[in-house]
Amino acid sequence: MVAVFDAKPYDRDFLAPAFRRSGLEGRYLPSRLSAETVRLAEGAQAVCVFVHDDLSAEVVGELARMGVGIAALRCAGFNNVDLRAAHGRLHVVRVPAYSPHAVAEHAMAMVLTLNRKTHRAWLRTRDSNFALQGLLGFDLHSKTLGLVGAGRIGRAMAAIGRGFGMRVLVSDPFLDSAWATSAGVEGVTLDRLYEESDIISLHCPLTSETQGMIHAAAIARMKRGVMLINTGRGKLIDTRALLAGLKSGRIGAAGLDVYEEEERYFFEDFSASGIDDDVLARLTTFPNVLITSHQAFFTREAMEAIAATTAANLKAYFDGGPLPNEICLRCARDGDACPRAGARCF
């Protein structure tokens, strides 16, 4: 039995068929996993969780006590997992890649929307207002796109940018120079990327080194009027510094598919009650800010891939085989980077 937490109807639509094909039984729970809801996993041998579920030491300990042996993350990131607490008690597997194109295409959709202001034009024409004043954009061709991170998503975004005829700069400490040359992109330092980019898009993981990397000093180095796009993790950006940059005009536009306090709101409906997060509420008042609810991954192809990989991860565990997508709890690296990739961590 797999207890699937934070299960929306669309999760069940994709997971249930994949589970059936793998001989798995799912118990679909709308609640997020937390210290208050962990008891709902009683009787299950595995849990399936998403980005806002809590796998803190307390929750991990309770899962282990109940006999749960594995947590299958149906996402790539695992910053919500206490890896030290999980070591020796709970296997943790993830979906390292689903559709990098889904996220990259959403990032570019945000660029196009903010630049050509199609969201504002749509609202105007619904009110029979066909004036063009305030809708002026710019050609993407020949502009400079700066990408922080050159993983699968960053590379997909680089290809899209090159397709628009943009100059593409990439900052990544592990940049593959052969790929950069073949893709027609230029590897640069982060400071140079900030200084030369017309548009900056974040595609790096959230780590202790990258948390809050877009802070006041970083924003001060950017071109005046720069467009900032974040489809990575909300905590890559110091949101108060972002607000100051928007008010000063240093940041000309911002597209945010993630937000540092998003777990309080994203994926849920607050249209009747409203929100009490003053920072998020302030962001929604800017006409040059576009916020989407962590939906960059949300395509049919990505959901099918997530469901298939999650089911395969769980089946491998129940079959007693190696776990190629296990996060190594000894070196705190995922299976791709761990020298023991494919082996069980303990």
C-alpha positions in Angstrom: 0.0 0.0 0.0 1.3 3.5 -1.0 -0.1 6.5 0.9 -0.2 9.3 -1.6 -0.2 12.7 0.2 -1.2 16.1 -1.2 -3.1 14.2 -3.9 -5.1 16.4 -6.2 -7.6 14.9 -8.8 -5.1 15.4 -11.5 -2.4 13.5 -9.5 -4.8 10.5 -9.2 -5.6 10.7 -12.9 -2.0 10.0 -13.8 -0.7 8.0 -10.8 -3.6 5.5 -10.6 -3.1 4.0 -14.1 0.7 3.9 -13.6 0.3 2.2 -10.2 -2.1 -0.4 -11.7 0.4 -1.2 -14.5 3.1 -1.8 -11.8 0.8 -3.8 -9.5 0.7 -1.1 -6.8 -2.2 0.0 -4.7 -2.6 3.7 -3.8 -4.4 5.4 -1.0 -5.0 9.0 -2.2 -5.0 11.6 0.6 -5.8 15.3 -0.1 -3.8 16.4 3.1 -0.2 17.3 2.9 2.2 15.2 4.9 3.1 16.8 8.2 3.5 16.0 11.9 -0.3 16.4 12.2 -1.2 14.2 9.3 1.5 11.5 9.3 -0.9 9.2 11.2 -2.8 8.8 7.9 0.0 6.7 6.6 -0.8 4.0 9.1 -0.9 0.6 7.4 1.1 1.7 4.3 4.5 0.4 3.4 5.4 3.5 1.3 4.5 7.2 1.1 4.4 9.3 -2.1 4.9 13.0 -1.5 5.2 16.3 -3.4 7.2 19.5 -3.0 5.3 20.9 0.0 5.1 17.8 2.0 7.1 17.8 5.3 9.7 15.1 5.7 11.3 16.6 8.8 13.0 14.5 11.4 9.8 14.2 13.4 7.8 13.0 10.5 10.6 10.6 9.3 10.8 9.1 12.8 7.0 8.5 12.9 7.0 7.0 9.4 9.8 4.6 10.4 7.9 3.6 13.6 4.8 2.8 11.5 6.9 0.5 9.2 7.0 2.8 6.2 10.2 1.9 4.3 10.3 4.4 1.4 9.3 7.9 0.5 8.8 8.4 -3.2 9.1 12.1 -4.2 7.1 12.8 -7.3 9.4 15.8 -8.0 13.1 16.5 -8.6 13.8 18.7 -5.6 14.3 17.2 -2.1 15.0 20.2 0.1 11.9 19.3 2.1 13.6 16.1 3.3 15.7 15.8 6.4 18.3 13.5 4.9 20.2 12.9 8.2 17.1 11.8 9.9 16.2 9.5 7.0 19.6 7.7 6.9 19.2 4.1 7.9 15.5 4.4 8.4 13.8 5.5 5.2 14.7 5.2 1.5 14.1 8.4 -0.4 13.7 8.3 -4.2 12.8 11.1 -6.6 12.0 11.9 -10.2 15.3 13.4 -11.4 13.9 14.4 -14.8 10.4 14.5 -16.3 10.0 17.1 -19.0 12.6 19.8 -19.0 10.8 21.3 -22.0 7.7 21.9 -19.9 9.5 24.1 -17.4 11.7 25.9 -20.0 8.7 26.6 -22.2 6.8 28.0 -19.3 9.7 30.3 -18.4 9.7 31.6 -22.0 6.0 32.0 -21.9 6.5 34.3 -18.9 9.1 36.2 -20.8 6.8 36.7 -23.8 3.8 37.6 -21.7 5.7 40.2 -19.6 7.4 41.6 -22.7 4.4 41.9 -25.0 2.0 42.4 -22.2 -0.5 40.0 -23.6 -2.1 39.4 -20.2 -2.9 43.1 -19.9 -4.1 43.3 -23.6 -6.5 40.4 -23.0 -8.0 42.2 -20.0 -8.4 45.4 -22.0 -10.0 43.9 -25.0 -12.6 42.1 -22.8 -13.6 45.6 -21.7 -13.7 46.8 -25.4 -10.5 48.8 -24.9 -8.3 48.5 -27.9 -5.7 51.2 -27.1 -2.0 50.3 -27.4 -0.7 52.9 -24.9 1.3 51.0 -22.2 1.7 47.8 -24.2 5.1 48.6 -25.9 7.5 45.6 -25.9 10.9 44.9 -27.4 12.4 42.4 -29.9 13.9 39.4 -28.2 16.2 39.0 -31.2 19.8 40.1 -30.4 19.0 40.6 -26.7 21.0 38.8 -24.0 19.5 35.9 -22.0 21.3 34.9 -18.9 20.7 31.5 -17.5 21.7 30.5 -13.9 22.1 26.8 -14.2 22.8 24.5 -17.2 21.0 21.3 -16.2 18.4 19.7 -18.3 16.0 22.7 -18.0 18.7 25.3 -18.4 19.8 23.6 -21.6 16.2 23.4 -22.9 15.8 27.1 -22.1 19.1 27.9 -23.9 17.9 26.2 -27.1 14.7 28.2 -26.9 16.6 31.5 -26.5 18.9 30.7 -29.4 15.8 29.9 -31.5 14.7 33.5 -30.9 18.1 34.7 -32.0 19.2 35.7 -28.6 22.7 35.8 -27.2 22.8 33.3 -24.3 25.1 33.5 -21.3 25.2 30.6 -18.8 26.6 30.5 -15.3 27.1 27.1 -13.8 30.0 25.8 -11.6 29.8 22.4 -13.5 29.3 23.8 -17.0 30.0 21.3 -19.7 32.2 23.3 -22.1 31.6 20.9 -25.0 27.9 21.4 -24.7 28.3 25.2 -24.4 30.3 25.3 -27.6 27.9 23.0 -29.5 24.8 24.9 -28.2 26.3 28.3 -29.1 26.2 29.7 -25.6 28.9 31.4 -23.5 29.9 30.3 -20.0 30.4 33.3 -17.8 30.8 34.3 -14.1 27.6 35.1 -12.2 28.7 38.7 -11.9 29.2 39.1 -15.6 25.8 37.4 -16.2 24.1 39.9 -13.9 25.8 42.9 -15.6 25.2 41.9 -19.3 21.8 40.1 -19.3 18.6 41.7 -20.5 16.6 38.8 -19.1 17.8 36.5 -16.3 16.2 33.1 -15.8 16.9 30.9 -12.8 17.3 27.1 -13.3 19.6 26.0 -10.5 18.7 23.9 -7.4 18.1 25.3 -4.0 21.2 24.7 -1.8 22.8 26.5 1.1 25.0 28.3 -1.6 22.1 29.4 -3.8 19.5 30.3 -1.2 18.8 34.0 -1.4 21.3 34.4 -4.2 19.2 37.2 -5.8 19.7 39.7 -3.0 20.1 43.5 -2.9 23.8 43.4 -3.9 23.1 41.1 -6.8 20.2 43.2 -8.1 22.4 46.3 -7.9 24.8 44.7 -10.4 22.0 44.0 -12.9 21.1 46.1 -15.9 18.5 48.7 -15.2 15.1 47.3 -16.4 16.3 43.7 -16.4 13.6 41.0 -16.5 13.9 38.3 -13.9 12.3 34.9 -14.3 12.2 32.2 -11.6 10.8 28.7 -12.3 13.2 27.0 -9.9 12.7 27.5 -6.2 11.2 30.5 -4.4 14.0 30.8 -1.9 16.5 31.5 -4.6 15.2 35.1 -4.4 15.2 37.4 -1.4 11.6 38.7 -2.1 12.0 41.9 -0.1 15.0 42.8 -2.2 13.0 42.0 -5.3 10.3 44.4 -4.1 12.8 47.1 -3.7 14.3 46.4 -7.1 10.8 46.6 -8.7 10.0 49.9 -6.9 13.3 51.5 -7.9 13.0 50.3 -11.6 16.2 48.3 -11.5 14.0 45.3 -12.2 11.8 46.1 -15.1 9.6 42.9 -14.8 9.5 39.7 -12.9 7.9 36.3 -13.7 7.6 34.1 -10.7 6.3 30.5 -10.9 7.6 30.0 -7.3 7.7 32.0 -4.1 9.7 31.6 -1.0 6.6 31.1 1.2 4.5 29.4 -1.4 3.7 26.3 0.7 1.1 28.3 2.5 -0.9 29.0 -0.6 0.2 27.4 -3.9 -2.0 24.6 -5.3 -4.9 25.7 -3.2 -7.9 28.1 -3.8 -8.0 31.2 -1.6 -10.3 33.3 -3.9 -13.0 33.5 -1.2 -10.9 34.1 1.8 -7.9 36.0 0.4 -4.3 35.8 1.6 -2.6 37.3 4.6 0.9 37.3 3.3 1.7 41.0 2.9 4.7 40.5 0.6 2.9 38.2 -1.8 -0.1 40.5 -1.8 2.2 43.5 -2.6 3.8 41.5 -5.5 0.4 41.0 -7.1 -0.2 44.7 -7.3 2.6 45.3 -9.7 1.5 45.4 -13.4 5.0 44.2 -14.4 4.9 41.1 -12.2 3.4 37.8 -13.4 2.9 35.1 -10.8 1.8 31.6 -11.6 1.2 28.9 -9.0 4.2 26.5 -9.4 2.7 25.2 -12.7 5.7 25.2 -15.0 6.0 21.4 -14.7 2.2 20.9 -15.4 2.0 19.4 -18.9 0.5 16.1 -19.9 3.9 14.8 -20.9 5.5 15.8 -17.6 2.7 14.3 -15.5 2.9 11.0 -17.4 6.6 10.9 -17.0 6.4 11.7 -13.2 3.8 9.0 -12.7 5.8 6.4 -14.7 9.0 7.1 -12.8 7.3 7.2 -9.4 5.7 3.9 -10.1 8.9 2.4 -11.3 10.8 3.7 -8.2 8.2 2.1 -5.9 8.1 -1.2 -7.8 11.9 -1.5 -7.7 11.7 -1.1 -3.9 9.0 -3.7 -3.4 10.8 -6.1 -5.8 14.0 -5.7 -3.7 16.1 -4.4 -6.6 18.5 -1.5 -6.9 17.0 2.0 -6.6 18.6 4.1 -9.4 16.7 7.3 -8.4 17.5 7.0 -4.7 19.0 10.1 -3.0 22.1 8.9 -1.3 21.6 9.6 2.4 25.3 9.2 3.1 26.7 11.8 0.8 23.5 13.8 0.5 23.7 13.6 -3.2 21.2 12.3 -5.7 21.7 9.1 -7.6 23.2 10.8 -10.6 26.1 12.2 -8.6 26.6 9.5 -6.0 29.4 7.0 -6.8 27.1 4.3 -5.5 24.3 5.2 -7.9 21.8 2.4 -8.4 22.6 0.7 -5.1 20.4 0.9 -2.0 21.7 3.5 0.4 21.5 1.2 3.4 
